[in-house]
Amino acid sequence: MRSVTALLALTLLGGCAKSIKPSGPVLTPYERARDFGVQFSGAKYIGAAHTDAPVLPFMAFGATYDLDIAVGLKDDRWDMIELARLQRPDQPGRPMWVVIESRAGSKEQALIANVDEINGWMPELPLYRKSGGLEVEDRTTSDGLDIRVKYDNIDNQRVELILQGDPPEKLARKRNGNTMGHSSNDLLAVLDVSSSNSLFKADVRIDDKNVRARKVAAILPLQFALTQTQGGIARGEYRQELGKEIPFGKNAEFDLATKWEPPPPPPPEPVIPAPKNPATEEVMLLAMDQWTPVPDKDKKKALDAQETKLDVCLVAATIADPAYQGLVKADFHVKKGAPWEITIAGDSTGTELVWSCVQETIAGWKFDEKLDGSIHVDLAKFPAGYAGETDAEKAWIAANPAPAEDKPMTRPEEKKPEEKKPMTRPEEKKPEGSDLPEEGEDLLDGEGAMDDDAKAAAMSDAVMRAFTSIHRMADGTDVQQDWKVKRTGDRVWVWQDSGMRKMTYEFLVLSDALELHSIRVENWGQANPAFSMTFSPALPDLSRPFSGKVTSKFVMDVGGQQSHATGTAVAESTETGAKVTITPTAPDWASSRPMISQIDIKNGVPNVLVRMAK
């Protein structure tokens, strides 16, 4: 019965319920590499900065749920209830449960969790919140999910849930999830729905009344178990109160903490699915170590037959970064003529652009129906003489030595006739007191000259400041977050780390201007960033006046999956600061959520108001 339900769900999602069906990336790897290189804004600055703090025009957010159970309701008051599970640093191995409720009609969302001072938990999300009273009893076994939930909702109504079904284990081929209209007045959001499965039981009681799940295409109840990541930028109001002054030297730092890197989650235990009914034509996938590798002869023949080679990924990487180098190691299964379970090895190097390109390229390959087994492929690019940094790189280079270069034959060099020196007149002696440099000669060259860093320091006495952001919450209270600032070479990094979530803004340094290139959000315990947003060209320095309008493109990545949304960002100066208009162009559900950020700088303090433009 469960297999029939899952098959019916896939059929409906692929047919008449296209409005909620996940799609693929909105850009190809080539388009991504072509349009999103690192480049300055090209803005013409016409005045000095109004603040010493790097201006943050938007607050990003990102959250990875290793389990998210969503039930769409047939109710006049509530549209959907979600129960989400996250990893937490303070109690490893004991997850944090969160309920997200969506109202009917407006589809505004509220958050409920057992968190002290809940407004301080991800204050970048402009949601109403309620703390305490959430009871979750997880009875899940190897036979399937079984979760019981009790809590009082945001309207103080008693809610009870019984949720049962198979876990979401099968990796989806298309993962760009639809937001289904939720928080359309608050968030420009993108989703990575990595896997899903239909629940076979979702009992919901609100105020001691049974509430049924609404149906997709009038047949299938809208009740799913998912693994997904959400991310984006949010509506909100905040100001940046200035803190410690930091010299704007080439390697100036304000770094009070060791740089935090989210540790990778522990590898899951291999799961061998129970035998399937052949009538469903589902492929039974085994753990990698239980597959027989495809023989080298058959492997070479199969790879040579592919029209699109992995070399296209090196081309895309080189367009994005001419100095690209790295080793990408990929494994996948071949069954019934198609690749399955495409994974990138943990010891791969290179960039996420190449990893994603390799996965997408392999996913498009077709194989002989008789081929059955596992295939490993490597994609490497290293400069001549490179010895490798990681063990994997060193092993690959040792196994694949560069061919020796043939030296061309040369003949003995002929002796050239001695050149006649032109006649010169004796050097004229300069009169005393005429020790000025000749035209074009540097005053600082020679003894006592300054090096490049000293010259740069002499040209600018600029400073930058760390700051504290003060957020106005939905209930009218204020929450503050302390930010750190660090300059390394031609980059300035600005970050805020709550322990469970880290936000990082990357600025390009142009003289003493700071131009925003990217935003990144990481969750504790997750190997992939929850969200990232890249601007190309970079946004101009919003702390100083500039002429005209500056247009950039942006792209959003979520859950380690690239190019889930794209659009344009237009920046312009105002009398008191700047304005940035974000216009998404794809996918459809993102294009209906344009945003405007208004930055007003008063007495050196940036005040930011972000609102939906519609």
VENJOWO-V108575 format. One record per residue. N is the residue number from 1. OMEGA is omega in whole degrees, 0 to 359 (NA if undefined). NEAR is the number of other C-alpha atoms within 12 Angstrom. Layout:
n = (N;N)
omega = (OMEGA;OMEGA)
near = (NEAR;NEAR)
//
This chain:
n = (1;2;3;4;5;6;7;8;9;10;11;12;13;14;15;16;17;18;19;20;21;22;23;24;25;26;27;28;29;30;31;32;33;34;35;36;37;38;39;40;41;42;43;44;45;46;47;48;49;50;51;52;53;54;55;56;57;58;59;60;61;62;63;64;65;66;67;68;69;70;71;72;73;74;75;76;77;78;79;80;81;82;83;84;85;86;87;88;89;90;91;92;93;94;95;96;97;98;99;100;101;102;103;104;105;106;107;108;109;110;111;112;113;114;115;116;117;118;119;120;121;122;123;124;125;126;127;128;129;130;131;132;133;134;135;136;137;138;139;140;141;142;143;144;145;146;147;148;149;150;151;152;153;154;155;156;157;158;159;160;161;162;163;164;165;166;167;168;169;170;171;172;173;174;175;176;177;178;179;180;181;182;183;184;185;186;187;188;189;190;191;192;193;194;195;196;197;198;199;200;201;202;203;204;205;206;207;208;209;210;211;212;213;214;215;216;217;218;219;220;221;222;223;224;225;226;227;228;229;230;231;232;233;234;235;236;237;238;239;240;241;242;243;244;245;246;247;248;249;250;251;252;253;254;255;256;257;258;259;260;261;262;263;264;265;266;267;268;269;270;271;272;273;274;275;276;277;278;279;280;281;282;283;284;285;286;287;288;289;290;291;292;293;294;295;296;297;298;299;300;301;302;303;304;305;306;307;308;309;310;311;312;313;314;315;316;317;318;319;320;321;322;323;324;325;326;327;328;329;330;331;332;333;334;335;336;337;338;339;340;341;342;343;344;345;346;347;348;349;350;351;352;353;354;355;356;357;358;359;360;361;362;363;364;365;366;367;368;369;370;371;372;373;374;375;376;377;378;379;380;381;382;383;384;385;386;387;388;389;390;391;392;393;394;395;396;397;398;399;400;401;402;403;404;405;406;407;408;409;410;411;412;413;414;415;416;417;418;419;420;421;422;423;424;425;426;427;428;429;430;431;432;433;434;435;436;437;438;439;440;441;442;443;444;445;446;447;448;449;450;451;452;453;454;455;456;457;458;459;460;461;462;463;464;465;466;467;468;469;470;471;472;473;474;475;476;477;478;479;480;481;482;483;484;485;486;487;488;489;490;491;492;493;494;495;496;497;498;499;500;501;502;503;504;505;506;507;508;509;510;511;512;513;514;515;516;517;518;519;520;521;522;523;524;525;526;527;528;529;530;531;532;533;534;535;536;537;538;539;540;541;542;543;544;545;546;547;548;549;550;551;552;553;554;555;556;557;558;559;560;561;562;563;564;565;566;567;568;569;570;571;572;573;574;575;576;577;578;579;580;581;582;583;584;585;586;587;588;589;590;591;592;593;594;595;596;597;598;599;600;601;602;603;604;605;606;607;608;609;610;611;612;613;614)
omega = (181;180;179;179;180;180;177;179;180;180;181;180;180;184;190;179;184;183;179;182;177;178;181;178;180;176;171;177;179;179;180;181;182;190;189;170;179;179;179;186;186;181;175;183;186;179;182;180;179;179;178;181;170;185;177;185;180;169;178;175;178;179;178;179;177;168;178;180;185;178;174;190;172;190;181;186;189;181;185;170;176;172;186;179;180;173;183;184;184;178;181;181;176;188;175;178;180;172;176;181;177;180;174;179;183;184;172;185;175;186;180;181;176;184;174;181;189;177;179;179;183;182;178;177;184;184;169;188;174;184;171;174;179;180;179;176;184;180;184;176;178;179;178;179;175;187;178;185;174;177;170;186;186;176;179;172;179;181;177;182;167;187;182;178;177;180;179;187;185;182;181;176;177;193;182;190;179;180;176;174;184;178;181;177;186;192;161;192;172;184;168;178;187;177;180;177;181;175;175;174;175;178;182;174;177;183;178;176;178;177;182;174;175;189;174;181;177;182;189;176;180;181;189;167;187;157;186;175;178;178;178;175;192;168;179;179;181;175;182;178;188;180;186;178;184;176;184;179;186;181;179;183;163;190;185;183;174;181;184;175;181;180;179;178;178;181;180;175;178;179;177;182;174;180;181;174;183;182;180;181;176;180;177;183;178;173;186;184;178;176;176;179;175;179;184;182;180;179;180;180;181;181;179;184;183;180;180;181;179;179;179;180;176;177;180;181;182;176;180;183;182;181;184;170;178;180;177;181;184;175;175;177;174;180;179;174;184;175;180;174;181;183;175;183;183;180;175;174;183;184;178;177;182;179;181;180;179;180;182;179;179;181;180;181;175;183;175;182;183;182;186;179;182;180;174;177;176;174;188;172;180;176;179;178;180;184;181;178;181;178;181;179;180;180;181;181;178;181;182;182;178;179;179;180;176;179;180;177;179;176;182;181;178;180;181;177;183;182;178;180;178;179;179;177;180;180;179;180;181;176;180;180;180;182;177;181;174;179;180;181;182;177;186;178;178;184;180;180;177;174;186;181;180;177;180;180;180;182;185;175;184;175;169;186;165;185;173;177;179;185;173;185;184;181;177;179;179;176;180;177;179;182;177;183;180;173;174;180;184;178;167;181;179;184;177;186;179;186;178;182;178;176;181;176;182;178;171;181;176;190;175;174;179;183;187;180;184;175;184;177;179;175;179;176;181;183;183;174;177;184;170;181;184;177;176;352;178;173;178;177;186;179;185;181;176;186;174;177;180;183;177;169;173;175;181;175;181;178;182;178;187;166;176;175;179;180;182;175;180;181;177;178;172;182;184;181;183;176;177;179;179;180;177;178;178;359;186;185;175;184;179;184;175;183;176;174;179;181;175;183;182;181;177;182;176;173;188;175;180;181;175;185;184;NA)
near = (15;22;24;20;25;29;21;24;33;25;19;25;29;19;15;18;23;20;21;27;29;33;31;28;33;33;32;27;34;28;25;37;33;22;28;36;30;32;27;30;35;23;31;21;27;15;18;20;32;30;37;36;46;51;53;51;48;47;46;43;44;47;46;41;38;35;35;40;45;40;42;38;32;27;23;18;24;35;32;38;49;38;43;35;31;32;32;29;21;14;14;16;14;13;24;29;35;41;44;36;39;36;30;21;18;21;28;30;34;35;39;39;35;24;22;14;18;25;32;29;34;34;37;42;39;40;36;33;35;32;27;24;24;29;25;29;18;22;17;18;13;14;14;23;31;27;33;26;34;32;36;28;35;31;20;15;18;22;32;30;38;29;38;33;34;34;34;27;28;30;22;27;28;26;35;41;42;35;34;28;31;35;38;36;28;36;41;52;48;55;49;47;42;34;31;36;39;41;37;30;31;36;31;35;29;29;19;15;15;19;26;27;32;25;20;30;20;14;17;30;29;35;39;42;41;39;34;43;44;46;44;47;46;39;40;38;37;40;37;39;30;31;25;22;21;28;23;38;31;28;21;24;27;30;24;17;16;10;19;22;23;25;21;18;19;13;13;9;9;13;18;18;19;14;15;17;16;10;11;17;14;20;24;23;31;24;21;24;18;14;21;20;22;26;16;16;13;21;24;16;15;30;28;16;15;20;16;19;25;34;24;24;40;36;28;31;36;26;24;28;22;17;16;24;28;36;37;37;29;35;33;35;37;38;29;20;20;27;35;36;31;34;28;30;23;21;23;30;31;34;29;34;39;43;39;36;40;42;35;34;28;38;31;21;28;24;31;21;14;15;26;27;35;32;36;30;32;34;35;32;32;28;16;14;14;18;20;23;19;18;15;23;29;23;16;29;27;15;12;16;18;16;10;8;8;6;6;6;6;7;6;6;6;7;7;6;6;6;7;6;6;6;6;7;6;6;6;7;9;11;8;7;8;9;11;14;14;11;7;9;11;15;16;16;15;11;9;10;13;17;14;14;16;16;18;18;21;14;15;19;18;25;31;37;35;37;33;30;37;30;35;30;26;25;17;17;20;22;28;26;31;28;35;37;42;39;33;21;19;25;32;40;40;40;40;39;30;27;25;33;36;39;44;40;40;34;42;33;33;28;23;33;42;41;43;42;40;41;41;42;46;41;43;34;33;32;22;31;38;43;45;45;49;42;41;36;32;41;50;46;47;50;45;38;32;29;21;19;25;33;27;38;36;40;46;50;46;44;41;40;43;43;41;48;47;42;36;32;37;33;41;34;35;23;20;25;35;38;41;38;35;42;32;35;25;30;32;29;32;37;29;27;37;35;37;35;39;37;40;34;36;19;18;28;32;37;38;37;33;37;32;29;24;16)
//
